Amino acid sequence: MVGVMIRMKLSILRNGSSTRRLVGGAVGLALAVLTVLVSVFAPMGAVVSLLATVLGVWLVCWVAGPSGGSGGDESLRPEYFALEPVPLRTVMVGLLASSFVGVTVPVTAVASLSLFTLAIRFGPLAALVAVVAVPLTVIVIVLCSRVFTAMVGAAMRTRIGVEISAIQSAAVLAAGFSIFMIYQAVSQYTDVFALLWNEGVAAPYSTVALALPSGWGVFAVRAAGEGSPLLALGALLGLLVLALLLLTVWGVFVRRRVSSPTTAPARGGRGVTHLLQRFLPSGPMGAVITRELRTWGKDPRRALELRVALWTGVLVCAMGLLVGMTFMIPLAGLIMVAMAALMSLNVYALDGSALWQTLLSPGAERRDVRGRQITWLLVFVPVSVLVSVGGILFTGQDWAWPWVAAVLPVLIGAGAGLSVLFAVMWPAPGPEPHRHGGSPLASGDPSGQFTVLFPLLLVCSAPPAALTALGVFTGNQNLVWAAIAFGVAEGLLLGWGLGRMAYRRLEKRGPELLNTLRWGWDATAGKSVEQVAEERSGSDSDAGSAGSEDEEEWALFNRLERNLDTLSGRAGTVLTVLGLTFWLPLYQGAASLIGVLAGTESPSWHLPLHLPAPFQLPAALGMLLLGAVMVGAMLRMLFRPLPEGVAGPGNGDGPEPADPAPGGRGADTAT
């Protein structure tokens, strides 16, 4: 049975999307090789603390990633085997073995080989210890991730568990947003990278890194190299005992998920919903808003997303105060709104097949979409505005007033509009809300949507930001006020227009969307919502005519959906890389251009400013041009027209599509 479960996992991976695995595997392998290089080339006085810290980061990523996201890899869930005549121990071993199948574990194993390369520098006895420490470290890291994710899933049924998980995820995001601020604060006193490389991590932090389970292997190798075999043996025995203990704890959670019902009770509590209810209209729109407010408070996944967005802005402010760099604090509200849009772009998929209630109510689509938008504004906007205004007043950063006043309305309108449009057009189906079982975090994977939505938010906010920059640097107050007015108008237009597109899409494609949410994208042999709708409309001439009219109305979005559905693995990898990195040259070019115009003397990590003065301006413009080319390449891949004479996938006019590969996707759509 264990072999069967491993083959099931391999089949799922083989027939699923490979783009994310390719990109993640390439990035992870590069980081793993860098980890090995640290153990090879770092000075002997610093290598132990550096390697222990780096491996500690690997452990934190394994623990924080799955527990703070969609619940980790739930391809094989314990509930699937609840009715099978298989001993529980066999199920546990099979699930554990299948969790080692994939990309992440081999990449982590490569990173753990740094223990062996470090041991070679310490001598033969240390190398022998590393042979045992490497597999034990990998096993302990994987088990730590499994156990911690299961614990967070159990804690998500309580309010304190939701808060802890949200703070954990928000801390990672806030650190990413604040890394430049932290670097600037530390680099005022010393060369950070040179200090770490030559002297290692300071004693209190290195002690913590060695105390983590990921550092026990490093401790064992060092002890063996320094002639303390008993200490090395004790560290290895500690890893073994910890692995057995984690396996036992994980078995308890697996047993609970197999033997307990797969339904999950709703979280109680009224919160502010009960207070707002008396001010809401009593008609259908008020009912939708009330329902959404309750869902944002009671559904564990929605509650987690809400708190992640809010805590991210709060922690950005806290980090700024901690390191004494307050220039990011006024922008925390902008970050909060952007995170709110990213966190809420999959709301229809989170509700699952409950969409049928809306579809069976005449004219309810418009009220449903508008009600969700209004709820989004009620939930996220007051806090973000309070954080922005309060941050400016508290820190005295008056320069931020025009920037916040111009960009915040655009982000609010774009977030309220794009989130519902993505939820209708590009859902990421997951388990039904009442079928979470032992993993309330289980949901669809919207990482592809994140990759597309984040650039769109930046593009939407670029015009008022550019107009504000022009007004500020030229000292023209009329331009500044024009930028604010433009931002408000653009935000209103985006919120209203994108919402209108979303509910009209729901009116025309509601049944197909329900089919996707209920059965997933593979339910129709890999065909998308649009493809199924076209095939159905093509079977009837009248329906075909109506479908043709709708095709013209939604030509741009239909083209986007077709291109995403037929994207090859190589093209998907290129699109993902471009979506994740296009902002780097744009940021480098814009920041360097501002630095050149302002005559700054601190180049920081802006590459063009490190060049000789005559080349700084051309290099900054070149960076901007490179970013624009990357954005153009993404748009070309997303909206490329189909060749003439070749019908789109699912069109009745073209040739019949090939039989899908096992698992529900064809050879092209599998990637």
C-alpha positions, -999 to 999 in steps of 0.1 A, spaced: 0 0 0 29 23 7 42 18 -29 7 25 -42 5 58 -24 39 68 -37 28 60 -72 -4 80 -66 17 110 -57 39 106 -87 8 103 -110 -6 135 -95 27 153 -101 31 139 -136 -4 150 -147 -5 184 -128 10 217 -137 48 217 -139 55 254 -143 55 261 -105 77 230 -99 102 240 -126 105 276 -113 105 266 -77 130 238 -83 154 260 -102 153 288 -75 155 263 -47 184 244 -63 203 277 -68 198 285 -31 209 250 -21 241 253 -42 247 287 -25 243 270 9 269 244 -1 293 271 -13 290 289 21 302 257 38 331 254 14 344 289 11 335 307 43 363 313 68 368 286 94 360 311 122 327 320 108 315 290 88 298 271 117 276 300 127 269 310 91 259 275 81 238 270 112 219 302 104 214 294 68 200 259 76 178 276 102 164 297 74 156 265 55 138 251 85 118 283 90 108 283 53 97 247 56 77 255 87 63 289 79 55 283 42 29 255 44 14 265 77 9 301 66 -4 294 32 -28 268 18 -19 241 43 10 226 24 9 197 -1 -25 181 4 -25 159 -27 -30 129 -6 -52 137 24 -57 113 54 -95 115 49 -92 98 15 -83 66 32 -108 67 61 -130 40 46 -102 19 31 -95 -15 49 -59 -4 55 -42 -3 89 -36 32 103 1 26 106 3 18 69 -16 50 60 8 70 82 39 54 66 25 59 31 16 95 37 51 102 51 68 84 22 47 103 -3 55 136 13 92 130 3 81 128 -34 84 161 -52 109 189 -57 112 204 -23 128 174 -4 155 167 -30 164 204 -31 166 204 7 187 173 6 212 192 -17 213 220 9 219 195 37 249 182 18 266 213 31 271 194 63 293 169 44 313 196 27 318 213 60 328 180 76 355 175 50 372 206 63 371 192 98 385 157 91 375 121 85 356 116 118 335 146 111 328 133 76 316 100 90 293 119 114 280 140 85 270 108 66 245 102 94 236 138 101 225 147 65 196 122 62 185 128 98 185 166 92 163 162 61 139 139 79 136 161 109 130 192 88 102 175 68 86 162 100 88 196 117 69 210 87 43 183 89 37 185 126 37 223 128 13 225 98 -10 200 116 -8 219 148 -17 252 131 -46 235 113 -59 224 146 -53 258 162 -71 275 133 -104 264 149 -97 290 176 -93 328 173 -59 328 190 -47 302 165 -58 323 136 -40 353 150 -8 334 156 -8 319 121 -16 354 106 12 370 125 36 343 114 28 348 77 26 386 80 60 387 96 76 370 66 58 394 42 67 425 63 103 414 64 103 412 26 88 447 23 112 461 49 144 444 38 157 476 22 148 496 54 166 471 76 196 470 54 199 508 54 196 509 92 224 483 98 247 495 70 250 529 87 273 514 112 292 487 94 295 467 62 270 440 69 280 414 44 317 417 51 311 415 88 290 383 85 314 366 61 345 373 81 333 370 117 301 350 113 268 356 131 270 372 166 271 349 196 234 351 208 220 346 174 244 318 164 236 300 197 199 301 187 207 288 152 227 259 167 199 252 191 173 247 163 169 211 151 185 222 118 217 232 136 222 199 155 239 184 125 263 214 123 270 210 161 277 173 157 301 179 128 319 206 147 321 185 178 336 156 159 361 179 142 372 193 175 378 159 191 345 155 211 329 123 197 306 119 226 290 154 220 287 145 183 270 112 192 247 130 215 236 154 188 229 126 164 209 107 190 190 139 197 181 141 160 170 105 160 149 109 191 134 141 179 124 124 146 107 96 164 89 120 187 77 141 157 66 110 139 45 100 170 29 134 173 21 135 136 5 101 139 -19 115 165 -30 142 141 -33 117 112 -54 94 134 -77 122 143 -82 132 107 -89 96 97 -113 88 125 -131 122 129 -158 136 107 -146 155 76 -169 185 83 -156 214 103 -179 236 125 -180 273 120 -162 296 143 -184 314 167 -185 351 177 -203 381 163 -175 407 163 -183 440 147 -208 424 122 -236 426 147 -229 463 153 -227 471 115 -259 451 108 -282 477 121 -268 503 97 -270 481 66 -300 482 42 -326 455 48 -329 445 12 -309 419 -9 -278 440 -10 -277 443 28 -281 405 31 -251 400 8 -230 424 28 -241 409 61 -232 374 48 -198 385 36 -190 403 69 -199 371 88 -178 350 64 -148 372 68 -150 367 105 -160 330 108 -144 311 79 -109 302 90 -94 308 56 -110 342 51 -102 352 87 -65 343 81 -63 363 48 -79 393 65 -55 392 94 -25 386 72 -32 418 52 -38 438 83 -9 425 103 15 430 74 9 468 75 12 469 113 45 449 113 60 471 86 54 500 110 68 481 139 100 472 120 105 508 110 102 519 146 125 491 157 154 500 134 148 537 136 139 540 99 105 556 96 103 564 59 83 532 52 57 537 79 35 562 59 35 536 30 22 508 53 -14 516 43 -6 511 7 10 478 14 -20 468 34 -44 476 5 -23 457 -20 -21 427 3 -59 428 8 -64 426 -29 -40 397 -32 -56 379 -3 -92 382 -16 -88 373 -53 -102 338 -47 -133 344 -27 -157 326 -50 -135 295 -49 -133 297 -11 -172 296 -10 -172 265 -32 -205 253 -47 -225 277 -26 -226 298 -58 -257 278 -69 -278 299 -45 -268 331 -63 -273 316 -98 -309 304 -89 -319 339 -78 -329 361 -108 -307 392 -110 -286 383 -79 -253 383 -97 -250 421 -97 -259 423 -61 -235 396 -51 -205 412 -68 -213 447 -56 -220 434 -21 -186 417 -20 -169 449 -32 -187 470 -6 -177 444 21 -141 445 9 -142 483 13 -157 481 48 -132 455 60 -99 468 46 -101 505 37 -108 521 71 -78 503 87 -55 511 58 -64 548 58 -60 549 95 -25 534 93 -14 557 65 -27 589 81 -16 579 116 18 569 103 23 603 86 12 622 117 32 600 141 64 602 122 61 637 108 69 624 73 49 652 55 65 644 22 42 613 20 9 632 19 7 638 -19 20 602 -26 -5 585 -3 -34 608 -14 -27 600 -51 -19 563 -50 -41 550 -22 -74 557 -40 -61 539 -71 -50 509 -51 -84 508 -33 -104 509 -66 -81 485 -84 -81 461 -54 -119 461 -51 -124 456 -88 -96 432 -97 -102 409 -68 -138 401 -78 -129 400 -115 -101 374 -108 -124 355 -85 -149 351 -114 -126 347 -143 -97 327 -128 -106 308 -97 -84 283 -79 -108 256 -68 -102 238 -35 -120 217 -9 -156 226 -1 -158 250 29 -176 223 50 -151 196 39 -119 210 54 -115 181 77 -84 183 99 -69 211 77 -89 243 78 -61 259 58 -67 236 28 -76 257 -3 -68 261 -39 -34 274 -50 -38 310 -64 0 316 -68 -5 321 -106 -32 347 -99 -8 365 -74 19 366 -102 -5 384 -125 -24 406 -101 6 422 -84 20 436 -116 -15 449 -125 -17 468 -92 16 484 -99 6 493 -135 -27 508 -122 -8 530 -96 19 541 -120 1 570 -137 -8 590 -105 26 581 -90 44 594 -120 23 626 -121 30 631 -84 67 626 -89 67 652 -117 48 677 -95 70 671 -64 104 673 -82 94 703 -103 78 721 -73 45 724 -93 16 722 -68 -9 722 -95 5 690 -109 3 675 -74 -33 683 -70 -40 671 -105 -23 638 -96 -45 634 -65 -77 642 -86 -65 617 -112 -59 590 -86 -94 594 -71 -110 594 -105 -90 564 -117 -98 545 -85 -136 551 -88 -135 541 -125 -115 509 -118 -138 499 -89 -170 505 -108 -159 493 -142 -141 461 -131 -170 452 -108 -194 457 -137 -173 434 -159 -172 408 -131 -210 406 -125 -217 406 -163 -192 377 -166 -210 359 -137 -243 364 -155 -231 349 -187 -207 322 -174 -222 314 -139 -230 277 -146 -196 270 -160 -180 287 -131 -200 266 -107 -189 235 -125 -153 245 -121 -157 253 -84 -175 220 -78 -153 196 -97 -121 215 -105 -104 224 -137 -99 187 -146 -136 178 -145 -139 186 -183 -106 170 -195 -86 201 -187 -110 225 -205 -116 259 -189 -148 276 -181 -147 295 -214 -140 264 -234 -169 245 -219 -192 274 -226 -181 276 -262 -187 239 -267 -221 241 -253 -230 271 -274 -216 255 -305 -241 226 -302 -270 249 -309 -271 274 -337 -290 300 -317 -268 295 -288 -238 297 -311 -249 331 -324 -253 343 -288 -219 329 -280 -204 347 -310 -218 380 -298 -204 373 -263 -171 363 -279 -168 397 -294 -177 415 -262 -152 395 -241 -126 391 -268 -97 403 -247 -105 382 -217 -113 351 -238 -80 355 -255 -63 358 -221 -80 327 -208 -72 307 -240 -36 317 -239 -33 307 -202 -50 273 -209 -28 265 -239 5 278 -224 34 254 -228 56 245 -199 85 265 -212 63 296 -218 47 292 -184 81 292 -168 92 323 -187 60 340 -178 64 332 -141 100 344 -140 90 376 -158 61 382 -134 83 378 -104 113 399 -115 100 426 -139 97 451 -110 134 448 -102 147 468 -132 118 492 -129 126 499 -93 163 501 -99 158 525 -128 132 547 -111 151 549 -78 184 556 -96 168 582 -118 155 600 -87 189 597 -71 207 612 -101 182 641 -104 184 647 -66 222 644 -65 223 618 -38 257 607 -26 246 573 -12 243 547 -40 230 520 -16 221 489 -36 210 508 -67 233 495 -94 233 524 -118 245 547 -90 277 526 -85 288 535 -120 309 566 -129 288 598 -130 285 601 -168 270 566 -171 245 568 -142 217 585 -161 219 562 -192 221 532 -170 190 543 -150 171 548 -183 183 515 -196 169 498 -164 136 514 -170 136 503 -207 145 467 -196 115 467 -172 92 480 -199 104 453 -223 98 426 -197 62 440 -191 57 441 -229 69 405 -232 44 394 -205 15 412 -222 24 397 -255 24 362 -240 -9 368 -222 -28 385 -250 -12 370 -282 -38 364 -310 -45 329 -322 -32 321 -357 -57 324 -385 -75 292 -393 -67 277 -360 -97 276 -337 -93 282 -300 -94 253 -276 -130 241 -273 -143 258 -304 -166 238 -325 -152 252 -357 -117 238 -353 -104 203 -352 -113 180 -323 -89 183 -295 -67 153 -287 -77 128 -261 -65 140 -227 -37 123 -210 -44 103 -178 -54 126 -150 -75 148 -171 -51 171 -190 -37 169 -225 -1 170 -233 0 207 -237 -23 217 -209 -4 194 -185 23 219 -182 
